[in-house]
């Protein structure tokens, strides 16, 4: 059975846990990030960008997707502050917004592999 056989609330433990839970906006942000990373194509893009800054054309080749498909995925990732972009002339380059995402992905892959 996956539940308690007897109902018993451990009040002090519950108070400590509730006190340490983040606010609703933070929880929603975390859920949104995991939702964005639930797509294998977006994970591939993020992993590629964890290695090196790339333009849309490069990402399309690396990920075996069309430029349009990559741009669509990058828009989602950019809106969630997972990636950032910079323009160099007519070329748009992308990189991870910060290293936290890379750490999260690599730890997740280690967990899956083990």
MISENU-132589 format. One line per 8 residues: their letters; for each residue x, y, z of N, C-alpha, C. Coordinates in steps of 0.2 Angstrom, whole numbers, plus 5000, padded with zeros to 4 digits. Example, Ala and Ser with C-alpha at 12.3 -4.5 7.8 and 13.67 -1.06 7.14 Angstrom:
REM residues 2
as) 5066:4972:5039:5062:4978:5039:5066:4984:5039; 5064:4989:5035:5068:4995:5036:5064:5000:5039 .
//
This chain:
REM residues 114
xxxxxxxx) 5004:4994:5000:5000:5000:5000:5004:5006:5000; 5002:5011:4996:5006:5017:4996:5004:5023:5000; 5000:5022:5005:4998:5027:5009:4998:5025:5017; 4997:5029:5021:4998:5028:5028:4991:5023:5030; 4993:5019:5034:4987:5015:5037:4983:5018:5042; 4986:5023:5045:4983:5027:5050:4984:5034:5049; 4979:5038:5050:4980:5045:5049:4983:5049:5055; 4989:5052:5053:4993:5055:5058:4996:5061:5055 .
xxxxxxxx) 4995:5067:5058:4998:5073:5055:5004:5075:5060; 5010:5076:5057:5015:5078:5061:5016:5085:5061; 5013:5089:5065:5012:5096:5065:5018:5100:5064; 5023:5099:5068:5029:5102:5067:5033:5101:5061; 5033:5095:5058:5036:5094:5052:5032:5098:5046; 5026:5097:5046:5022:5101:5041:5023:5108:5042; 5023:5111:5047:5025:5118:5048:5031:5120:5045; 5037:5116:5046:5043:5117:5044:5043:5117:5036 .
xxxxxxxx) 5040:5112:5033:5040:5111:5026:5036:5117:5023; 5030:5119:5026:5026:5124:5023:5030:5131:5023; 5033:5132:5028:5037:5138:5029:5043:5139:5024; 5046:5133:5022:5051:5133:5017:5049:5133:5010; 5042:5132:5008:5040:5131:5001:5041:5138:4998; 5042:5138:4992:5043:5145:4988:5036:5147:4987; 5035:5154:4985:5029:5157:4983:5026:5154:4977; 5020:5155:4975:5016:5153:4969:5020:5155:4963 .
xxxxxxxx) 5022:5161:4962:5026:5163:4956:5032:5159:4955; 5036:5158:4960:5042:5154:4959:5040:5147:4957; 5035:5144:4960:5033:5137:4959:5031:5137:4951; 5027:5142:4949:5025:5142:4942:5031:5143:4937; 5036:5147:4939:5042:5147:4935:5045:5141:4934; 5046:5137:4940:5050:5131:4939:5046:5126:4935; 5039:5126:4936:5035:5121:4932:5035:5123:4925; 5035:5129:4923:5036:5132:4916:5042:5129:4913 .
xxxxxxxx) 5048:5130:4917:5054:5128:4914:5054:5121:4913; 5052:5116:4917:5052:5109:4916:5047:5108:4910; 5042:5111:4910:5037:5110:4904:5041:5112:4897; 5045:5117:4897:5049:5119:4891:5054:5113:4890; 5057:5110:4895:5062:5105:4894:5059:5098:4893; 5052:5098:4893:5049:5091:4892:5049:5089:4885; 5051:5093:4880:5051:5092:4873:5058:5090:4871; 5060:5084:4869:5066:5082:4867:5070:5086:4862 .
xxxxxxxx) 5066:5090:4857:5069:5094:4853:5072:5100:4856; 5068:5103:4861:5071:5109:4865:5077:5107:4869; 5076:5101:4872:5082:5098:4876:5088:5098:4872; 5088:5095:4866:5093:5095:4861:5096:5102:4860; 5092:5107:4859:5094:5114:4857:5098:5116:4864; 5095:5115:4869:5098:5118:4875:5105:5114:4877; 5105:5108:4875:5112:5104:4876:5117:5107:4871; 5115:5108:4865:5119:5111:4860:5122:5118:4862 .
xxxxxxxx) 5117:5122:4865:5119:5129:4867:5123:5128:4874; 5123:5123:4877:5127:5122:4883:5135:5121:4881; 5136:5119:4875:5142:5118:4873:5145:5124:4870; 5141:5128:4866:5144:5133:4862:5138:5138:4860; 5139:5144:4859:5135:5149:4856:5134:5147:4849; 5128:5147:4846:5126:5145:4840:5121:5150:4837; 5121:5150:4830:5116:5154:4827:5110:5149:4825; 5105:5152:4823:5099:5148:4821:5101:5142:4816 .
xxxxxxxx) 5104:5145:4811:5106:5140:4805:5110:5134:4808; 5115:5136:4812:5119:5130:4815:5115:5126:4819; 5111:5128:4823:5106:5124:4827:5102:5120:4823; 5100:5122:4818:5095:5118:4813:5099:5112:4811; 5105:5113:4809:5110:5107:4806:5111:5103:4812; 5113:5105:4818:5115:5101:4824:5109:5097:4826; 5103:5100:4826:5097:5097:4828:5093:5093:4823; 5095:5094:4817:5091:5091:4811:5084:5093:4811 .
xxxxxxxx) 5083:5100:4811:5077:5103:4811:5077:5109:4806; 5071:5111:4804:5071:5117:4799:5073:5123:4803; 5075:5129:4800:5077:5135:4803:5070:5137:4807; 5065:5137:4803:5058:5139:4806:5057:5135:4813; 5058:5129:4813:5056:5125:4819:5061:5127:4824; 5067:5128:4823:5072:5130:4828:5070:5137:4831; 5068:5141:4826:5066:5148:4828:5060:5148:4833; 5055:5144:4831:5049:5143:4836:5051:5140:4843 .
xxxxxxxx) 5056:5135:4843:5058:5132:4849:5062:5138:4853; 5066:5141:4850:5070:5146:4853:5066:5152:4856; 5061:5154:4853:5056:5159:4855:5053:5157:4862; 5051:5150:4862:5048:5148:4869:5054:5148:4874; 5060:5146:4872:5065:5145:4877:5067:5153:4879; 5067:5157:4875:5069:5164:4876:5064:5167:4881; 5058:5166:4880:5052:5169:4884:5053:5166:4891; 5055:5160:4892:5056:5158:4899:5063:5159:4902 .
xxxxxxxx) 5067:5163:4898:5074:5165:4900:5078:5159:4901; 5077:5154:4897:5082:5149:4897:5088:5150:4892; 5086:5154:4887:5092:5156:4882:5091:5163:4881; 5096:5166:4878:5096:5173:4876:5100:5174:4870; 5098:5179:4866:5101:5180:4860:5105:5187:4859; 5109:5187:4854:5112:5193:4852:5113:5193:4844; 5112:5199:4841:5113:5200:4834:5120:5202:4832; 5122:5199:4827:5129:5201:4824:5127:5202:4817 .
xxxxxxxx) 5126:5208:4815:5124:5210:4808:5117:5207:4806; 5117:5202:4802:5111:5199:4800:5110:5192:4803; 5115:5190:4807:5115:5184:4810:5113:5184:4818; 5108:5180:4820:5106:5180:4827:5109:5174:4830; 5113:5175:4836:5116:5170:4839:5113:5169:4846; 5113:5163:4848:5109:5161:4855:5114:5157:4859; 5113:5158:4866:5117:5155:4871:5113:5154:4877; 5115:5150:4882:5111:5149:4888:5111:5156:4891 .
xxxxxxxx) 5105:5157:4895:5104:5163:4899:5109:5163:4905; 5110:5157:4908:5115:5156:4913:5117:5149:4914; 5121:5147:4918:5124:5140:4919:5119:5136:4923; 5114:5138:4926:5110:5134:4930:5106:5129:4926; 5104:5131:4920:5100:5127:4915:5105:5121:4913; 5111:5123:4912:5116:5117:4910:5117:5112:4915; 5118:5115:4921:5119:5111:4927:5112:5106:4928; 5107:5109:4928:5100:5105:4928:5100:5100:4923 .
xxxxxxxx) 5101:5101:4917:5101:5096:4912:5106:5091:4913; 5112:5092:4914:5117:5087:4915:5116:5083:4921; 5113:5086:4927:5112:5082:4932:5106:5077:4931; 5101:5080:4927:5095:5075:4925:5098:5070:4920; 5102:5071:4916:5105:5066:4912:5109:5060:4916; 5112:5063:4921:5116:5058:4925:5111:5054:4929; 5105:5057:4931:5100:5053:4935:5097:5048:4930; 5096:5049:4924:5092:5045:4919:5097:5039:4917 .
xx) 5104:5041:4917:5108:5036:4915:5110:5031:4920; 5110:5033:4926:5111:5028:4932:5106:5023:4933 .
//
